Amino acid sequence: MRKLPFALSAFAVSLLAACSTGGSPGANGGALYVRSCSLGCSDGSSGAQVSCQVTNTVQNTEISVLFTEPVDINSVSASSFRVVNVDNGTTPVGEYFLDPGNPNRVVYRPALTFDLNGNPSFGFLPNTAYGITIAGELQGDTGPFIRSVNGRVNQSRLQCTILTTDQVTDPVPGDPVVEIYADYVTGYTGGVPTEINRVANQFGFFDHYGTDGLEDNLVNGGDEVIDVLRTGTIYMLFKDVMNPATLANPVTQTAPFITIRTDADGDLADASDRLPPVSGAYRVSVDTERLETLLTFTPATSFLSAGSGAPLNPRRMAVDIPTACVDLVGNPARPANGGGVSGFVTELGTVTPITLPAGGEGFFTNAGENGVESGGIWGQNSRLVFDVGGGSGRLGSLVVGVGETIILNTDSQTFPLGSVANLIGNANMAGDFPNSITVTDGVFEFSSLTVQPGGILKLEGSNPARILVRGELDITSGALVDLSGASGPVHDSQTLQPEAEFGPTFPTLPAGAGSGGWGGDRYDFDQIGVGPNVFTTIGGVDLDETVPEI
C-alpha cells in the first residue's frame, strides 16, 4: 500500500516513538531519503521534494547524491537516477558508482571519451540544459526507485535542472604528478652480473595494484634505478586525468612531446651527446574512476646496454616529459612533480662468444647471414654474376615509422653518424673519423629500407632522386614513397649516347679496350657489349666466354 506523507495512525506513532533514538527517519534506519547532493540539494529527510541551488555547471561535472543509508548499487541505473537532455530527451553517456569512501553516496560521472587523435570529449554537451530526477515514493512516483542495501526505497524525490557551460573542471586540482616506473632484472643465471654468457632469468615488473609482492622500480623517486630490462616497458603514471593528445597518438602510437633517448656519457645535465629518440610504441589509457592516466613505452627492439663504463660510469636512458604534457584544463607536468628529465641505467649487455669453423666462415649456408642488410645471396645457390647492385649501404638502415613523414633533399641531405656504441660498449672508436655523411647528388644508398603503414618517404630537390637498397626493401601496405616532381628533359635512359655525353670524338671501343674505353661494365652490358675473356662463376664452375662486340 502506498504511504501518505504524515498520515500516520496513533499506533504507528507509538511504534516509531518506541524504536526511535531521537534522530531523523534516515538516522534511525526507518527509511531511505536524500540527505544532500553536490548541486546544493535541500535535505529530504522530512519527506519533502528535494531541490538544487546550483544550476550552472561545467561539462565534466560529477553529480553525487548522499542518502541516509548505504545504497544497493544494483538499484542505480539511468531509469532510477535520470539525467536527460531537456532539448531532445536523450540520455548522455555516463556511469554510476558508489563513493569508495562512503556507501551512502551515489555518483553519476558523465563519460569522458577521446577521438582517434586523443582529443577529449565529454558526456555533457556545452551550453545545454539537463534535467535530473530521482524518484521518491512519498511524492507518488511509481519508480523504479533507488533502494538501500536493506531493501528500503527512496522516499524523497529529487528534481533539478542544470545548464552546462563550455568549460571543464580539473578532476584533480593543480599540476599533475607523474611517477615513472620500469621493468627490471632481479637475477641472472650463474648469479654473476658481469659473467660472459649470463642470461637474465628473474624480473620485477611494474604492478600498479601491488599483487606480486615486489617493490615497483620508481625511476624519478630520487634513488638511481639500475638493471632496467632492455626489452622491458617504461610506465609513466600520471595521478590526474590528462589530455591524451599531449601524450600519445593512439593510431600511430607515437608521442608528440615525450622522448626517451640514450645519453652516451650518462651526464643528464648535458644533452649534446644524446642519440635520437628510441623507436617504439607509446600507448595511453585513462582511468576515470581512479582519476589516473597511464602512458607506457615499449622499445621496438631494445634499449642500449649500460655500456663498458658501468657500473661506475654507465650510459643512461633519459626520459623527458616536457611541460607540453598537460591535464584536461591545461595544467602542465612540471619537474617539481616528476616531469622534466629523469634517467635510469639498463642492464649490462650480454656478450656471447662466437666460434668460427675450421678454415673460417663460409657462405655455403645462410646461418650467419644478416638477411635485412645483406646484398648477397648466401647458401648452396650463391654465385658470382654481373647484376644490378643495391649500392654500398653506407647510410645504414632507414625506418619510416607508422604515420611518420620523412623528407630527403636531393641537393643536400646530411645523415649524422652519431656515436653508437660497439659490441663491447665503447662509445667512439679511435681516429679522426667524420661524424656525418652529406649526400649532394640525390643518390641515397641504404643498407635496408622500411616504410611502415601510413608512413611517407618524400624526396624533394633539383637533382633526380635514386634510392639504392643493399638489403631488404619493405614498403608496407598503406605506406608511400613520394617521387613526384617536375618532368626532366626527354631522354632514353636505356640508350648509350657517348656523343651527347662526351663529344663526337669519344672512341667507340668496348670495355676491356684500355685507355679511352667506355669504362666498367654497365647494367645493360648485354645490349651494348663487353670485351672478350670476361668470366663469370655459376655454381662454382668458371666459364670462359666471349661476348660479341659491337
C-alpha positions in Angstrom: 0.0 0.0 0.0 1.3 3.4 -0.9 2.4 5.5 2.1 0.9 9.0 2.5 3.0 11.8 4.0 2.5 12.4 7.7 -0.8 10.3 7.7 0.3 8.0 10.5 -2.1 6.3 12.9 -1.7 6.6 16.7 -0.4 3.1 16.7 2.3 3.9 14.1 3.3 7.0 16.0 3.7 5.0 19.2 5.7 2.3 17.4 8.1 4.8 15.9 8.5 6.5 19.3 9.3 3.2 20.9 12.0 2.5 18.3 13.4 6.0 17.9 16.6 7.3 19.3 15.6 10.8 18.7 17.0 11.2 15.2 15.5 11.6 11.7 13.9 8.7 9.9 17.1 8.1 7.9 19.2 8.2 11.0 17.3 5.6 12.9 17.2 3.3 9.8 13.4 3.6 9.3 13.5 4.9 5.7 15.8 6.0 2.9 15.9 9.7 2.0 18.2 12.1 0.1 20.4 13.9 2.7 22.3 16.3 0.3 24.0 16.5 -3.1 26.8 18.2 -4.9 24.3 20.6 -6.6 23.4 22.2 -3.2 20.3 20.0 -2.6 17.9 20.6 0.2 17.5 17.9 2.9 14.8 15.4 2.0 14.6 13.7 5.4 11.3 15.5 6.2 9.8 13.8 3.1 9.7 17.0 1.1 10.8 17.1 -2.5 14.5 17.9 -2.9 15.6 20.9 -5.0 19.0 22.2 -6.1 20.7 25.6 -5.6 23.4 25.1 -8.2 22.1 25.5 -11.8 25.1 26.3 -13.9 27.9 23.8 -14.1 30.8 22.6 -16.4 30.8 19.9 -19.0 32.5 17.2 -16.9 30.8 17.9 -13.6 30.0 14.9 -11.4 26.7 14.7 -9.6 26.8 13.0 -6.3 23.8 12.3 -4.0 24.2 11.4 -0.3 21.4 9.2 1.1 20.6 8.4 4.7 21.5 4.7 4.3 24.0 2.6 2.4 22.7 2.2 -1.2 22.3 -1.0 -3.2 24.3 -0.1 -6.4 22.3 -2.7 -8.4 19.2 -0.4 -8.0 21.0 2.6 -9.5 20.5 3.0 -13.2 19.6 5.5 -15.9 16.0 4.9 -15.0 16.2 5.3 -11.2 18.8 8.2 -11.5 17.6 10.0 -14.6 19.8 12.5 -16.5 18.1 13.8 -19.6 18.8 16.4 -22.3 15.9 18.8 -21.9 16.0 19.8 -25.6 15.8 16.4 -27.2 15.1 13.9 -24.4 18.3 11.9 -25.0 20.4 10.5 -22.1 24.1 11.4 -22.0 26.5 8.5 -21.7 27.8 8.2 -18.2 28.5 5.8 -15.3 27.0 5.3 -11.8 29.1 4.1 -8.8 29.3 4.3 -5.1 31.8 6.5 -3.4 34.6 4.1 -2.3 34.8 6.0 1.0 31.1 6.3 1.7 28.5 3.7 0.7 25.7 6.2 1.3 26.8 8.4 -1.6 25.9 7.6 -5.3 28.0 9.3 -8.0 27.0 10.0 -11.6 30.0 10.7 -13.8 29.4 11.8 -17.4 31.5 9.9 -19.9 34.9 11.1 -21.0 35.9 9.8 -24.4 38.7 10.5 -26.9 38.8 10.7 -30.6 41.4 8.9 -32.8 43.8 11.7 -32.2 43.4 11.6 -28.4 41.3 14.8 -28.1 38.8 14.6 -25.2 35.0 14.9 -25.5 32.5 14.8 -22.6 29.1 13.3 -21.9 27.6 16.6 -21.2 27.3 18.9 -24.3 28.3 22.6 -23.8 25.6 25.2 -23.2 22.9 22.5 -22.8 20.2 22.0 -20.2 19.8 18.7 -18.4 17.1 17.5 -16.1 18.0 15.3 -13.1 15.3 13.2 -11.4 15.4 10.6 -8.7 12.0 9.1 -8.0 10.5 9.5 -4.5 7.8 7.3 -3.1 6.2 10.0 -0.9 5.7 12.2 -4.0 3.6 9.5 -5.6 6.3 8.3 -8.1 6.0 4.8 -9.4 9.7 4.1 -9.7 12.0 2.5 -10.5 13.4 3.5 -7.1 16.9 3.6 -5.7 17.0 1.2 -2.8 19.1 0.7 0.3 21.0 -2.5 1.0 18.2 -3.3 3.4 15.6 -3.1 0.6 14.0 0.2 1.5 13.1 2.5 -1.4 13.9 6.2 -1.6 11.2 8.4 -0.1 12.1 11.9 -1.3 12.0 12.9 -4.9 15.0 14.9 -6.3 14.3 17.1 -9.3 16.7 19.7 -10.7 17.7 21.3 -13.9 21.3 22.3 -14.7 22.8 24.3 -17.6 26.3 23.4 -18.8 28.9 25.9 -19.9 31.7 25.3 -22.5 34.3 24.9 -19.7 35.6 21.9 -17.9 36.8 21.4 -14.3 40.0 19.8 -13.2 39.2 16.4 -11.7 42.4 16.6 -9.7 43.1 20.2 -8.9 46.6 21.5 -9.5 49.5 20.4 -11.7 49.6 16.7 -12.5 52.0 14.5 -10.6 53.8 11.8 -12.6 55.6 8.7 -11.4 57.9 6.8 -13.8 58.4 3.0 -13.4 60.5 0.4 -15.3 60.7 -3.3 -15.6 64.0 -4.5 -14.2 66.2 -7.6 -13.8 66.5 -9.1 -10.3 68.6 -12.2 -11.1 70.9 -13.8 -13.7 71.9 -17.4 -14.4 75.2 -18.0 -12.7 74.5 -15.2 -10.3 77.3 -13.0 -11.6 76.1 -9.9 -13.5 79.4 -9.5 -15.4 79.7 -13.1 -16.4 80.1 -14.0 -20.1 77.1 -15.9 -21.4 75.0 -14.7 -18.5 71.2 -14.6 -19.1 68.7 -12.6 -17.1 66.2 -15.0 -15.7 64.4 -13.2 -12.8 62.5 -10.0 -13.3 60.4 -7.3 -11.5 57.6 -6.0 -13.5 55.5 -2.9 -12.8 52.4 -3.9 -10.8 50.2 -0.9 -10.2 47.9 -2.8 -7.8 50.7 -4.4 -5.8 49.6 -8.0 -6.2 53.1 -9.5 -7.0 54.6 -8.6 -3.6 57.6 -6.9 -5.3 58.6 -3.3 -4.9 58.0 -1.3 -8.1 61.0 0.4 -9.6 60.4 4.1 -9.3 62.7 5.9 -11.8 62.1 9.5 -10.7 61.9 8.9 -6.9 65.4 10.1 -6.0 67.4 6.9 -6.0 69.0 5.7 -9.2 67.4 2.8 -10.9 69.8 0.2 -12.4 69.5 -3.1 -14.2 66.4 -2.0 -16.1 65.3 -4.7 -18.5 66.5 -3.7 -22.0 63.4 -5.2 -23.7 61.1 -4.1 -20.9 58.4 -1.4 -20.7 58.6 2.1 -19.2 55.5 3.2 -17.3 54.6 6.9 -16.8 51.7 7.1 -14.3 50.0 10.5 -14.1 48.0 11.0 -11.0 45.5 13.0 -13.0 43.1 12.8 -15.9 45.5 14.0 -18.7 44.8 15.3 -22.1 45.9 12.2 -24.1 46.5 14.2 -27.2 49.6 15.7 -25.5 50.9 12.2 -24.5 50.5 9.9 -27.5 48.6 9.4 -30.7 46.5 6.2 -30.3 46.7 5.4 -34.0 50.4 5.9 -34.7 51.5 5.0 -31.2 53.9 7.9 -31.3 54.5 10.7 -28.7 54.3 14.3 -29.8 56.5 15.7 -27.0 57.9 12.9 -24.7 61.2 11.3 -25.7 63.4 8.5 -24.4 66.9 8.8 -25.6 70.3 7.3 -24.9 72.7 9.7 -23.1 76.1 8.4 -24.2 78.2 9.7 -21.3 75.5 9.4 -18.7 75.5 13.1 -17.8 71.8 14.1 -17.9 72.7 17.8 -17.5 74.3 17.7 -20.9 72.0 16.8 -23.8 74.5 17.4 -26.6 75.6 13.8 -26.8 72.2 12.2 -26.8 71.3 9.9 -29.5 68.0 10.1 -31.5 64.8 9.0 -29.6 64.4 5.3 -29.2 61.8 4.0 -31.5 58.9 2.0 -30.1 55.2 2.1 -29.2 53.5 4.6 -26.8 50.1 3.6 -25.5 47.9 5.7 -23.3 44.9 4.7 -21.2 42.7 6.9 -18.9 41.1 5.5 -15.7 38.3 7.9 -15.0 37.4 6.1 -11.8 40.8 6.3 -10.2 41.4 9.7 -12.0 44.7 8.5 -13.4 46.4 8.3 -16.8 48.9 5.6 -17.7 51.3 6.0 -20.6 53.6 3.1 -21.5 56.5 2.8 -23.9 57.9 -0.4 -25.2 61.0 -0.2 -27.4 60.8 -1.7 -30.9 63.9 -3.8 -30.3 65.7 -2.9 -27.0 67.4 -0.2 -25.1 71.2 0.0 -25.3 73.1 -1.7 -22.5 74.7 0.2 -19.6 78.0 0.2 -21.6 81.6 -0.7 -20.8 81.8 2.1 -18.2 79.2 0.5 -15.9 78.8 0.4 -13.1 81.0 3.4 -12.2 80.3 5.4 -15.4 77.3 3.9 -17.2 75.5 5.5 -20.0 71.9 6.4 -19.1 68.5 6.5 -20.7 67.0 9.9 -20.5 63.2 10.2 -20.2 62.0 13.7 -21.0 58.4 14.7 -20.1 58.1 18.4 -21.0 55.6 20.9 -19.9 53.7 20.5 -23.2 52.1 17.4 -21.5 49.0 18.8 -19.8 45.9 17.7 -18.0 42.3 18.4 -19.1 42.4 22.0 -18.1 45.9 22.7 -19.3 48.0 22.3 -16.1 51.5 21.1 -17.2 53.6 18.3 -15.9 56.5 20.2 -14.2 59.8 19.0 -13.0 58.8 19.6 -9.4 56.0 17.0 -9.8 58.0 14.3 -11.6 58.2 15.9 -15.1 61.3 17.1 -16.9 64.3 14.8 -17.4 64.8 11.6 -15.4 67.3 8.8 -16.1 67.8 5.1 -15.5 70.5 2.6 -16.2 69.8 -0.5 -18.2 71.3 -4.0 -17.6 74.7 -4.8 -18.8 74.9 -6.2 -22.3 75.1 -9.9 -23.0 78.3 -11.0 -24.9 78.2 -14.4 -26.4 81.5 -15.8 -27.8 81.4 -16.7 -31.5 83.5 -19.7 -32.6 84.4 -19.7 -36.3 84.5 -23.1 -38.0 87.9 -24.5 -39.2 89.1 -22.7 -42.3 87.0 -19.6 -41.5 83.4 -18.7 -42.1 81.9 -19.8 -45.4 78.9 -18.8 -47.4 77.5 -22.2 -48.3 74.8 -21.8 -45.7 72.9 -18.7 -44.6 73.3 -19.4 -40.9 75.3 -16.2 -40.4 73.6 -14.1 -42.9 72.1 -10.7 -41.9 69.1 -11.1 -44.1 67.8 -7.5 -43.6 71.0 -5.7 -44.7 72.9 -8.2 -46.8 73.1 -7.6 -50.5 74.4 -11.0 -51.5 72.8 -14.4 -51.9 74.1 -17.0 -49.4 73.7 -20.7 -49.4 74.1 -23.5 -51.9 72.7 -21.4 -54.7 75.1 -18.5 -54.2 77.0 -17.4 -57.3 79.1 -14.5 -58.7 77.4 -12.8 -61.6 77.1 -9.5 -63.2 73.9 -7.8 -61.9 72.4 -4.5 -60.8 73.6 -3.8 -57.3 71.9 -2.1 -54.4 74.7 0.3 -53.5 77.1 0.3 -50.7 74.5 0.7 -47.9 76.7 3.4 -46.4 73.8 5.4 -45.0 72.7 2.4 -42.9 69.1 1.4 -42.3 66.2 3.8 -42.7 62.9 3.1 -41.0 59.9 5.4 -41.6 57.6 4.8 -38.6 53.8 4.4 -38.5 52.2 7.6 -39.7 55.6 9.3 -39.9 56.8 11.5 -42.8 60.5 11.8 -43.7 61.7 14.2 -46.4 65.0 13.7 -48.1 66.5 16.6 -50.1 68.4 15.5 -53.3 70.5 18.7 -53.3 71.9 18.4 -49.8 70.9 15.9 -47.2 73.1 15.2 -44.1 73.0 11.9 -42.3 74.6 12.1 -38.8 76.8 9.1 -38.0 76.5 9.7 -34.2 78.4 7.8 -31.6 76.7 4.5 -31.4 78.5 2.1 -29.1 80.1 -1.0 -30.5 79.6 -4.6 -29.3 81.5 -4.2 -26.1 80.1 -0.8 -25.3 82.8 1.7 -26.5 81.0 4.9 -27.5 83.7 6.0 -30.0 86.5 4.3 -31.9 89.9 5.9 -32.0 90.8 8.0 -35.0 89.6 11.2 -36.7 86.5 9.9 -38.4 83.7 12.1 -39.9 80.6 12.4 -37.8 78.2 12.8 -40.8 77.6 12.0 -44.4 76.2 14.6 -46.8 74.5 13.5 -50.0 74.6 16.1 -52.7 73.8 14.1 -55.9 70.4 12.7 -55.0 71.8 9.1 -54.7 70.8 7.5 -51.3 72.4 4.2 -50.5 70.7 2.4 -47.6 71.5 -1.0 -46.1 67.8 -1.6 -45.6 64.6 0.5 -46.1 61.3 0.0 -44.3 58.3 2.3 -44.7 55.6 1.2 -42.1 51.8 1.6 -42.6 50.8 5.3 -43.0 54.5 6.3 -43.4 55.6 8.6 -46.2 59.1 8.9 -47.6 59.2 12.0 -49.7 62.1 13.3 -51.9 62.5 16.9 -53.0 65.2 19.0 -54.7 66.5 19.7 -58.1 68.6 16.6 -58.6 67.0 13.4 -59.8 66.4 11.0 -56.9 67.8 7.5 -56.8 67.2 5.1 -53.9 69.5 2.1 -53.7 68.9 -0.6 -51.1 71.6 -3.2 -50.5 69.5 -5.4 -48.4 65.8 -5.7 -47.6 63.3 -3.2 -49.0 59.9 -3.3 -47.3 57.2 -0.8 -48.4 54.2 -2.0 -46.3 50.5 -1.7 -47.2 49.3 1.9 -46.7 52.9 3.3 -47.0 54.0 5.8 -49.7 57.3 6.7 -51.3 56.7 10.1 -53.0 58.9 10.7 -56.0 56.7 13.2 -57.7 58.3 16.3 -59.2 58.8 18.3 -62.4 59.4 16.3 -65.6 63.1 16.0 -66.7 64.3 16.5 -70.3 63.3 14.0 -72.9 65.9 11.2 -72.9 66.2 7.4 -73.2 68.0 6.0 -70.1 68.4 2.7 -71.9 70.4 4.1 -74.8 74.1 4.9 -74.6 74.8 8.3 -76.2 78.5 9.0 -75.9 78.3 11.8 -78.5 75.9 13.7 -76.2 77.9 12.9 -73.1 81.5 13.1 -74.2 81.5 14.8 -77.6 81.9 13.3 -81.1 85.5 12.2 -80.7 84.7 9.7 -77.9 86.1 6.3 -79.0 83.5 3.6 -79.5 85.5 0.7 -78.1 84.1 -1.9 -75.7 85.1 -2.4 -72.1 88.5 -4.0 -71.7 89.9 -1.9 -74.5 92.2 0.0 -72.3 92.7 3.8 -72.0 89.9 5.6 -73.8 87.3 2.8 -73.5 83.8 3.1 -72.1 84.9 2.2 -68.6 83.4 -0.6 -66.5 80.6 -2.8 -67.4 77.1 -1.3 -67.3 73.8 -2.7 -66.1 72.9 -3.0 -69.8 76.1 -4.7 -70.9 74.1 -7.4 -72.7 72.8 -4.7 -75.0 76.0 -2.7 -75.7 78.6 -5.4 -75.4 81.6 -6.1 -73.3 85.2 -7.0 -74.0 86.4 -10.6 -74.6 87.6 -13.1 -72.0 85.1 -11.9 -69.3 84.4 -14.7 -66.9 81.6 -15.4 -64.5 81.1 -18.1 -61.9 77.9 -20.1 -61.7 77.5 -22.8 -59.2 81.3 -22.8 -58.5 82.3 -23.5 -62.2 84.4 -21.0 -64.1 83.2 -20.3 -67.6 85.4 -18.5 -70.2 83.2 -16.9 -72.8 83.4 -14.3 -75.5 80.6 -11.9 -75.8 80.1 -10.4 -79.3 81.4 -6.9 -79.7 79.6 -4.1 -81.4 
